[in-house]
Structures are given as C-alpha cells and as structure tokens.
Amino acid sequence: MPSFKASQLAARQPVNQVALFELDDVDRSCIKLLIGHTIALVEREFILQTLRHHRGNRTRAANLLGISIRSLRNKIRDYRDQGESVTPPKSSDSKRPAEQYFAALRH
C-alpha cells in the first residue's frame, strides 16, 4: 500500500506552465500587493474571506478552497484561538427547506 504522500502526488493534476503566466493586469496587481506578507497571513485572510463569501458555510468554503472540511475546521479553531473573528454558519429557521416551503403555502 503506497504512503499517503505518494498517493497525493499521483492524484495531482499536472500544472499547465503556460497558464501560470496568463494573468491579466488586475491579477498581477493583486499579487504584487501580497508581497511582503507571510503565507500564513495570506492563507488566513483567504480562508476567512471565502467563509464570508459563503456566509459561513464550511462545506462550500472547503470545497472551493480545495481542502477537507476537517482541515478547514482545524484552521478555524486555530484562528479563533488567536483571537480572530470567524463568520459563523448562517443559521436558518429550524425547519428544513421543504417544511418552510409548505408552511408558507399554508399561510
């Protein structure tokens, strides 16, 4: 049985070298703004902004980020431990969507 790292490497898609250099001027400007910041800081901000974009939905954020939900939860826990404010999952009514729909029809 191959090691975890070996199976990860086998599952990776090859990088299109040409696509790496096909950034528009806006993308290049954004990247220039990141220079001077640590990877940890950029990663944290990227994760927190992705969570805000998805209104705290951890599953959607993890899928978009390409990480497991467990990794995302661990990072969120670490950020909270560091005093960072993390967007909570948007809570909806306790009813399931179908129940909400039928309840609205009854009124």
Buried (B, 14 or more C-beta within 10 A) or exposed (E): EEEEEEEEEEEEEEEEEEEEEEEEEEEEEEEEEEEEEEEEEEEBEEBBEBBEEBEBBBEBBBBEBEBEEEEBEEBBEEBEEEEEEBBEEEEEEEEEEEEEEEEEEEE
